[in-house]
Amino acid sequence: MLAVSLLGVLIAHASPYPAVSLIGYALVAGSFGLLCGPLLALYETSSILKVLAITGSVVLILGLIGALLPDDLSAWGLWLFGGLLLLIGAQFIVPLLGSFGIPVEGAMTLVDWIGLVVFGALVLYDLNRAVRLPYTHDNAVDSAVAIYLDFINIFIRLLAIMGQQKD
């Protein structure tokens, strides 16, 4: 599913045609939907709704700040990409270390908190970028893909930190 999502991102951003970009968006949203279904089944419904409301509020506030900032945040791009790569690496390395008997209690929670910071900064960056792009249908779809990924990743991180699992 990760490969399908990455393919969707590549299709959406590489294509200058809005219809093709929408296909990429559908691949991203569909693959994340399939991944989130089993994850959500582990949590209490009230907990999911609470985290969804918090996620929406966080993304709305950070998005407004990013969109209204007069400064161009494009200089953040390389740093955020590096942070994203480190975060992805940590997602794989921490469980691997745990499987070798190395104590990693709390490490995934730390990774989730770092992920919140990275994806929060990405919301600022992506909304700031979106208002600076030429207003075309393709740019709108490309921006929507980026903001959707920010939203869903913040939601997953907050769910891991705050969510109440079913017994």
N, C-alpha and C positions, 0 to 999 in steps of 0.2 A: 504494500500500500504506500509505503514511503516513496518508492520508485515512481508510482503512478502520480503521486502528488508533485514530486519534483518535475516529472514530465509535463504536468499541467502548468506549472509555473513557467517552465521554459517555453511552452507553446504560447502562453498568454503574452509573455514579454517579448518573444521573438517576432510575433506576427504583427504586421501593421493593419490587419483587418479585424474589426470588432467582432465579427461572427466567429472567426477562428479563435480569437482571444477568449470569447465566451465558452468555447469548447474546453480550452485550458482551465478556465475558472471552474467549469463543471467537473473536470477531473480532480481538481484540488478539493472542492467542496464535497464531492462524492466520496473520495478516498478518506477524508477526515471524518465524514459522517459514519462511514463503515468502521473506522477505528474507534470513534467515540462511543458507539452503541454499547459494546461490551464493557467499556470503562464506566459509563454512566450506570450500568446495571449493578455496579458494586456499591453505589452510594444511595443514601436516602433521598427521596424526591424533594423534600423540604430543603435539604442541604444543597441539592443541585440548583434549585430555584434561587436560594440565597446567594450562592456563588455567581449565578448568571446575572443577578441584579447588580452585584458588586462589580463584576467584570464590565457590564454595560456602562456603569457610572464612571469607572476608571478610564475606559476607552473614550467615552464622551468628553470627559474633562481634559485628558491629555490630548485628544484630537483637536479640541477647540484651542487649546494653548498652542499646539503645533501649527494649526491653520492661521492663527492670529499673530504669531510671532513675525515681526518685520524682518528678522534676520533669516538668511538662507542657511539651512542646516546641512547642506550637501557635504560639507567637510566632515560630518559625522559618519558618512557612509562606510568608509574603510574600517573605522574603529568598530562600528556596529557589526559589520560582516565578520571581522575577527572575533568579536565577542560571541556571535552566533556559532561560528565554527568551534570555538572552545566549549561552548555549551553543548553542542551536539557530541563532541568528543567526550565530555564528562558524562553524558547520558549513557555512553557505552562503557567507559572505563570504570566508573564506580561500581556497577553491578559485577563487572568482570573481576575486580579486586576482591569484592565480597565472596565470589565463588572460590577464590583461592584462600579463603580463611582470614583475610585481612579485615580487621574491624572497620566497618564503614557506617556504623549507626549515626544517623543524622546527616550523613553526607548528601543523600538525595534531597533532604529538606533544604540544605544549603544550596544545592544546584537549582532547586525550584525557586528559591528567593533570588538567586542570581538571574535566573530566567525571567522572573518578573521585572527586574530592573532592565534587562536587555530588551525585552519586548515592550516595556513601557517607553523606553527611549526610541524604539522602532516606531511606535505609534506617533510620537512627536515628529520624528523624521519623515515618515510616510505621508502624514497629513500636510506637513510643511512642504514636502515635495509635490504633493497633489495640487496644491493651489498655485504652484509655480509652473506647472506643465501647461502647454497649450491645451485649450479646451476642445478635445476631440473625443469621440466615442471610444476609440481604442485606448487612449490614455485613461479614460474613466474606468474601463474594465481592468486595465493593468493596476491602477490604484486600488480598485476594489479587491483584487486578489491579495495585494500586500496588506491591506487593512484587515481583511478576513483572516489571514494567517496570524497577524498580530493578535486579533481578538480571540481566536480559538486557542492560541498558545497561552495567553494570559488566563483564559478560562481553565485550561487543563492544569496550569501551575497553581492557581488559587484553589481549585478542587483538591489537588494533592495536599495542599497546606491546610485548608480550612474545612474540607468536606468531611461529613460524617458517614463512614462506611456502614453498610448493613451488617447486622449480626450474622 
